[in-house]
Amino acid sequence: MCGIIGYIGNQNKKETIINGLRELEYRGYDSAGMAILQNDDLKVFRAVGKLTNLESTIINAKLHDEVFCGYGLAIGHTRWATHGSPTEINAHPHIGTQSALVHNGIIENYKELKQELESQGVVFSSQTDTEVIVHLFESYAKNYTAQEAFSKTIQRLIGSYAILLITKLEPNKIFYAKQHSPLMIGVCSKQHDEHKGGAIFFASSDAALIGLVDKVVYLQDGNCGEIDMYGFQNLHNIQPFYANKISAQKEGYRFFMEKEIYEQESILLETMMGRVSEDGIILDELDSDFFERFRSIAICACGTSHHSALVGKYLIERKARVRVTTHIASEFRYAKPVLEKDELFIAISQSGETADTLQALKLAKDEGLITLAICNVDNSAMVRLADYSLLTRAGIEKGVASTKAFATQVMVLWIFSVLLGIKRKRINEIGIKSEIKAMLNAQKATKVQAQIHDKIKRLSRRYLHGHGFFFIGRDIFYPLALEGALKLKEISYLHAEGYPSGEMKHGPIALADSELFTLALMPKNLLYNKNKSNVEEIIARDSTICAITPLDFDLADDVVKIPNYQSYMEEFFAMMVILQLLALEIAVRLNRDVDMPRNLAKSVTVE
Ligand code: F6R
C-alpha cells in the first residue's frame, strides 16, 4: 500500500527520496512522485508505474544537479490507487500554488470539503481525496500563519491519514500529521548536531529508515506539527532504532519470498526463544491472571493471518477445550457481532496496521473485551492498542505474499493453545513433554531440503495450465489448504481454491476432470484414511492429483514425500514449506513478479 518518505538536509534529495521509496516498493504501488523545496523553488515530479519511470521523468526535465543538492526539503510517495485511477494527475504529491503534500490513508469527508473549496473558486485537478488537504491548507493560510493553517486543516479531516506537507510559506519545515496510518521521524545522531543540524527523515515504515537513522519517534494518532533540521530533540518518546540493512537484503536468493521461505527454520527458533524449552512453556507477556479472565475466544484477522486464526481455532479447542470463533475482520466490523464481556478478543496481523483488523480490535476494546494482538511489528497500531500482545518475531517480511509471518503466527498460536491447556488443566505432564518435543521438531521440519526444492522445481512445469487448482485437507490442514491456494493465486495469477477434503463431494467435485489439479494434503498422523477416501473420490473423476504425504500413494499422479514425522504439527510445517515453494516455482515459470504481484499491497491500511 502507499508509502511516504520525507527528508530535511543537504544530501542529494532526488537520490534520498528514490532510495527511500525503493525500500517501500514491496508494499505495492502503481504510481510515484516527489517534491523538492529548495531556494524558494518548489519542484514536483510524478509518474505512473514503477520508480524507474519517476527517475526517467526527472532526467527528462533536464535540471542541473544543484536543484537536488544543498540544503532543502523533500517528500516522496508511492501510491496504490483507491480514489481515482492510477494516473499521473492522481499521483502524489498534490500541489496548491505554493505547497505540496503526500498522504497515506483515506479522507472520508473529502466530498464535503471539496464542495466547500470549489464554492470558493478552487479548481481541482485530480480525482483523489488527498487533493482537498493541500487546498484547504492554502485556503486557511490566506488568513493564518502556516502553523495555524495546518492545524486547522487537520482538525477538519475525518478518516485516516499520514501526511507530510512542504510549503514556500515555511521553507525550512516539514509539516506532519498522523491518524490511523503509520508515520515515523528518524535522525542519525552521529551526523546530527543540535545546532548545525544534519538530516531528518520521515517514513511510513521502518524498512525505509534502516541504516539511515539510529533514533526514531513513532508518531501517535493525533500527532500534528512541524519540524525543521534542529527540532528532533524536542519530540517526545525518542527511541533507539537498531535495525540493520543486511537483514533487509535478499542475501543471494532470487526473491525475498524465497529467502523468507528458507529463513523459516531459524525464524521459528526466534519465535520460540524464551517461550519453549525442555523445561516448559512460558509466555512472559501474559500475566498469571490473564488466563482466568475469559471463558471463550474470538479471533479476527484478514487473508493469510485469517488462515492462521483458523489453525488457532482447531488448536485451542483441541488442546484447551475453550470455545473459539474466527472472523474475517472486514466482515466482523459491520455485522453487529455479539461480543461477550468474558470473551478474549485476539487480533492477528503481520503488519499490525491492517485497517480492517485494527478497526475490529477497536470495536472489541470499546465493548470492554480483553484484547490480545498477535503481531509481527512492535510499536504497530495494534500492539499499541491491545491490552496484551505477543510478538511473532518474524523480522521484516518483504515478499508481498506472506510466508514466514504465517509460520510464526501458527507457532505462537500453538504455544498459546498449549499454555492455555496447561492453565485450564487439560494437558498433563506427559502431554506437555510431547507438545514441547513436537514444537522443537516442527521448527526443524521447515528446513528446506535441496532435493525437495529441486523436485518441486521440476514438478512445477506440469502444473502451469488447466482450468484451476483445488487444495484440500482436513482439520488444521484445511486452513493450510486455503493458505496454499492463496499463495498460488497471489503470485501466479492462476485460479486456486482451498476446500475441506470432505466437502468436495457436496458441490466442488463437479469441476473435477483431468484439467483440474488437486493438491491433496495427506498427513499420516491426522485422519489419514478419511482423507484418502475423499481423494479417491476425486481420482475417480479423473482429476490430476498431486499428493503431499509421508506414505506411498500409488493412485496419485505425483507425490511429494515428506519425512515420516511423529506428530501432525511437524507434518503441518513440512507441508507448509512445500506449498510455498510450489507456488513460488509455478510463478517463476510463468515469469511473474514474485515479490510484487500485481494489484496487491503488503500492508492494507484502507478498508
Ligand atoms: C497474503 C497476505 C495477506 C495478509 C493480509 C493481512 O500473502 O499477506 O493476505 O495476510 O492482508 O495482513 P496483516 O497480517 O498485515 O494484517
Boltz pocket constraint, residues with backbone or C-beta under 6 A from the ligand:
constraints:
  - pocket:
      binder: B
      contacts: [[A, 302], [A, 303], [A, 304], [A, 305], [A, 306], [A, 348], [A, 349], [A, 350], [A, 351], [A, 352], [A, 353], [A, 354], [A, 357], [A, 400], [A, 401], [A, 402], [A, 403], [A, 486], [A, 490], [A, 601], [A, 602], [A, 603], [A, 604]]
      max_distance: 6.0
